[in-house]
Amino acid sequence: MVTSLGWSDPVEDKLVLRYRRKGEACEDNNFQGSVYIIDLGTEELKLTHIEREQLPNPLDLTRVPVIGIGGKRKWQHLRVREFLGANPGFSGAFLLWPGSGNWDLGEGMLFVTSQEVIEGKRISGGRPEVQLTNFRWERDGRYLADRCKMLHGKVLETLETGLEQEPGLALIVETMFGYGFEHPLKSQLAAVLCDLRELETRRLVFEAGSPRDFVAEIKKLITTKLEASGDVRRVSEIPVDITVEAEEIAPELVAQCETLGTVEIPGVGRRRAVLQSTQNKSGNTPVVTVDLEEVHQITNWPFTNIDLRVKEIDGSGPFNGSHWSAPIFQEGENRWPAILGEIEKSWVRVQRDRNYPKEMLTGDPVENGIPALPEMVKWGEDFSGQAFVTYPGYENHWRVGWRITWFEDAEEASSHDFVARQKAAYLIRYDLYFKDMAAEGKEFPLSMPSMDGMEQENCRRIHEFCQEIEGL
């Protein structure tokens, strides 16, 4: 006995399935899904599998009503149960198409209500009834429907279209907060709801609890007002002077709109807090965001449960998180200097990431020559105004090659630059020397050439590179 469907169903031997599709000519389809009989005596959808040997081939369903069920496999059995609940006494077959979900597999399934369906006996699908269907709203507020002949929820014939109906007050109020007609009152209620939700969000920053259901409260109030104005059955009958104000729903929130959800920061004034996720803590925490100019104006931080964010730093730094992620928020009453120090470190790091110059590859000096150095670069400053400067230097790195890179210390940059330039000059002179030797047809000497005119110190530095150069 089966009570629900999986996303992967077994594939059985091929069976020719014959049925009428939407009253048209008969269709023969190769069917490899499973066939089940529905137990109609229970509320729960219970299915009994029928073996292939017990089924005729072809299986003729042209004499019984066939209901097609599509969609995702996991919901198909629920749709069958809903159909049977809305149409008690139905006899026929349900053809479940292969599921449309990403993980749905199989060839579909066939549910029948009795053994008589499998035996091919004629079963009446019932008598069509004339009903109103396809209820819909027009933008101008009219509520329309179509008059059709229907059988088991399916339209067999449309008799009339666009018949205006009376939706009633309850449906009008319900549609005020959904898709449907357009009306000035609907727009005004949407604005009031937006304001109330904003105030409620601010209230919950520092108060525990669940948000109020303002939609239900506004619906109740507008229903009362419309009932008092008369018998409103259509949108066109809504009085033009009907309004709803936020003060009528939550007067206590409107009265606190200036201070609700805000904190008084010493030296800066009142700022709004919002709930945001923070490091190393589940859930949301109140957060106040300031800019760097306001950071310099703050004189104290008396809060241990409110996080601080700085716009220019964009959420980086250990101070972004209360005592859950930054112990400095718990370091005594005069904790602001420590917090300010962490902000300064993060600001310096952000400036370095944004402004620090990148190294420049220059290539082989024999081919490209020795490059000129760019100017030093100021990439940032701390809160006291002290500038951070980086100095360029020429360098031959063993892995990346010849480049202009940057140093924090001017002497270090000068030292690296001097050594690299002497080595590059030696390589250029060495290359020219051997080119001249080759042009004159002379043999290459085993020893290094002398470098007349160079100072003794430079000669010493040059000969330190000989071991490297001779290996080229």
Buried (B, 14 or more C-beta within 10 A) or exposed (E): EBEEBBBEBEEBEEBEBBBBEEEEEEEEEEBBBBBBBBBBEEEEBBBEBBEEEEBEEBBBBEBBBBBBBBBEBBBBBBBBBEBBEEBEEBBBBBBBBBBEEEEBBBBBBBBBBBEBBBEBEEBEBBEBEEBBEBEEBBEEBBBBBBBBBBBBEBBEEEEEEEBEBEBEBEBBBBBBBEEBBEBEBBEBBEEBBEBBBBBBBBBBBBEEEEEBEBBEBBBEBBBEBBEEEEEBBBBEBBEEEBBBEBEBBBEEBBEBEEEBBBBEBEEBEEBBBBBBEBBEBEEEBBBBBBEEEBBEEBEBBEBEEBBBBBEEBEBBBBBBBBBBBBEBBEBEEEBBEBBBEBBBBBBBBBBEEEEEBEEEEBEBBBEEEBBEEEEBBEBBBEBEEEEBEBBBBBBBEEEEEBBBBBBEEEEEBEEBBBBBBBBBBBBBBBBEBEEEBEEEEEEEEEEBEEBEEBEEEBEEBBEEBEEEEEEE
